[in-house]
Amino acid sequence: MEYGPDDQVERDAPASPFQQLAGILRARVARGDWKPNRAIPSENALAEHYGLSRPTVRRAIAALADDGLVYAVSGRGTYVAERKTEGPVSGE
């Protein structure tokens, strides 16, 4: 199931809350809500906004990190990764 950047997590949906949140965050990154190499909101802020626990938010962020969409900097936060360009670089 696809999620939009403005969707909310639904407790009675077939997908787990962390999967829903991961989909929503993916859509927000794709829309450009957070620019590359800029921090996304903290786990606490996301947990409060979406009405979820921090472990659930942490699991959703880990799924994005596994996909290469975000990366963590110890003691600083989680940042949006640079988008990888597809295809050959011109001149090669």
Order of alpha helices (4+ residues) and beta strands (2+ residues): alpha-alpha-alpha-beta-beta
